[in-house]
């Protein structure tokens, strides 16, 4: 579970300044780690990016169908 708190930047800076040199190094190491993407999110991204896409011709057909439907609806 993640906990989010609204802490002013100045307060964070004050706390960081009071850390010992070894704690500062530890903090620096944690902050410089690349964010890991969860496997679930990565799989979803991969699935979406490898999914089917419309061709230009299919998009044109869809646009034409929408135009025809809109014309039909306004003829009443």
Secondary structure, 3 states (H helix, E strand, C coil): CCCCCCCCHHHHHHHHHCCCHHHHHHHHHHHHCCCCCCHHHHHHHHHHHCCCCCCHHHHHHHHHHHHHHHHHHHCC
